[in-house]
Amino acid sequence: MIKAENLAYSYADQSMPALKEINLAIEEGEYLAVVGPIGCGKTTLIKHFNALLTPTEGNVWVDGMNTKDASLAGEIRRRVGMVFQNPDNQIVGMTVEEDVAFGPENLRLPPAEIGQRVEAALEAVGMKNYARRRPHTLSGGEKRLLTIADILAMNPKYIVLDEPASSLDPSTRELVLALLRRLNNQGIAMIHITHHLEEITFADRVVVMDCGRIKESAGRARELLHGL
Amino acid sequence: MGYKFGYYMHGESVLHTLDPRVKIAALTVAGLAVLRADALAAAVITVLVAGAALIARLPATRLLDALKPMKIFFTLIFLLHLFFTEGRPLPLIPLISVEGLWNGLLFTWRFIFLIFSAAILTMTTRPSDLVSGLKWIFRPLKLFSLSSDDLAVMVAMTLRFVPALLQEIDQIKEAQMARGADFKRGSLTEKVKRISLLALPLVRNSILRAEEVAQGMEGRGYCLGESRTCIRELRATAKDFIFIVTLGTVLIFTEIIL
């Protein structure tokens, strides 16, 4: 379970806190959607789940591990994979295969296991035939799928996605959303940030953020739409 | 996008399958040999490099592409030696000395073959293998508290982001051309000013990108100074030893080295 308790966060160069009094629990296998206007603190919030940011006040726990404990950051990041908004800035490998291998290499896995994980992750996103392609030759949708494969290769329990379907064409968007749903059905919890409610109709729960706070929490997106 | 120099070209040749450490060592020896080559050595090296390109089945056009960005430099090197080397005047063209012509040709040849040798290495070696080879070579730097893993990641990131930056330059250029900027016409001063218009957004974007890339790497468990494993293990085989012995023998017997 990922649990935020009275989480508050302030950036050093800003007078207003970016997050205030966030209390949230995400269960294993859950599909949680986080919606809200630009600048409301969604990205800041999810960076706490991966220990990229640590709370100014309060605590964030990942499976009982406090993200403030730097010695646990490696294990937390193995369990909570993060897919960033801009795939170009997440892809670090010189080929697709090497990019997917980057995470398992950091986990110091033996080469044979890295190979197996890379193959399985690329197969899961339908990119097995792309292993030797150079990342800059991929389309936007392919890059997005690659960043999901990057995270899958680390065998995460939770995947945090920052607007994973933004700037994709409708068919690729459907492909990405179907993939996320399939992965969730396999037991991986999803924390999905978006502006588009149609992307999260299948989410178990929707959290609405505004001005750094959780404004509303609803069940399915449909309930939220009925409430509006 | 015109950037094609040195890109890995997949193949099954002996050169493609050699251990990258062996190829890096061969390039280093070839580089030193090229820099001190006389006429005989130049002929032997020319045959060796041409032979390597043929064995690896690298298209001549791709190798020649590697020289294009340097053509002004080559012309300058040739002309400087041609006109500023003292010696016996050339029959019919007294302005030029025989030694000047020879030095011009030899020095230009040296730079061309340095580039050819490097291009053959990068075109026959997967970038990841090249980085793994460099990582192995960098290992003694641990004595100076430098991590070979980190240096290898730095090299890999440079190789990864060069094409991305070139793409970005194209995008910035197109965006500015759409608003009336003309990069082809104008005086030299105007052209320099326009390049600065390209450089500013590029530097700004690169700094912003660096921060996000760093977060992305950390998010995937990368930690500065920590050791990492690699998807491919380097293993020297009999083929690598035969290559080293053959190359060493040829270079020693033709007195190119030692």
Chai-1 contact restraints between the chains, C-beta under 6 A:
chainA,res_idxA,chainB,res_idxB,connection_type,confidence,min_distance_angstrom,max_distance_angstrom,comment,restraint_id
A,N50,B,G219,contact,1.0,0.0,6.0,A-B,restraint_1
A,L52,B,Q215,contact,1.0,0.0,6.0,A-B,restraint_2
A,L52,B,G219,contact,1.0,0.0,6.0,A-B,restraint_3
A,G74,B,G221,contact,1.0,0.0,6.0,A-B,restraint_4
A,R77,B,G221,contact,1.0,0.0,6.0,A-B,restraint_5
A,M82,B,G219,contact,1.0,0.0,6.0,A-B,restraint_6
A,F84,B,G216,contact,1.0,0.0,6.0,A-B,restraint_7
A,N89,B,R209,contact,1.0,0.0,6.0,A-B,restraint_8
A,N89,B,E212,contact,1.0,0.0,6.0,A-B,restraint_9
A,N89,B,V213,contact,1.0,0.0,6.0,A-B,restraint_10
A,N89,B,G216,contact,1.0,0.0,6.0,A-B,restraint_11
A,Q90,B,G216,contact,1.0,0.0,6.0,A-B,restraint_12
A,M94,B,P127,contact,1.0,0.0,6.0,A-B,restraint_13
A,M94,B,L159,contact,1.0,0.0,6.0,A-B,restraint_14
A,M94,B,R160,contact,1.0,0.0,6.0,A-B,restraint_15
A,E98,B,S128,contact,1.0,0.0,6.0,A-B,restraint_16
A,A101,B,I231,contact,1.0,0.0,6.0,A-B,restraint_17
A,F102,B,R220,contact,1.0,0.0,6.0,A-B,restraint_18
A,G103,B,R220,contact,1.0,0.0,6.0,A-B,restraint_19
A,G103,B,G221,contact,1.0,0.0,6.0,A-B,restraint_20
A,E105,B,R228,contact,1.0,0.0,6.0,A-B,restraint_21
A,E105,B,T229,contact,1.0,0.0,6.0,A-B,restraint_22
A,N106,B,G221,contact,1.0,0.0,6.0,A-B,restraint_23
A,N106,B,Y222,contact,1.0,0.0,6.0,A-B,restraint_24
A,N106,B,R228,contact,1.0,0.0,6.0,A-B,restraint_25
A,L107,B,G221,contact,1.0,0.0,6.0,A-B,restraint_26
A,R108,B,T229,contact,1.0,0.0,6.0,A-B,restraint_27
A,P111,B,I231,contact,1.0,0.0,6.0,A-B,restraint_28
A,P111,B,E233,contact,1.0,0.0,6.0,A-B,restraint_29
A,I114,B,I231,contact,1.0,0.0,6.0,A-B,restraint_30
A,H136,B,P163,contact,1.0,0.0,6.0,A-B,restraint_31
A,H136,B,A164,contact,1.0,0.0,6.0,A-B,restraint_32
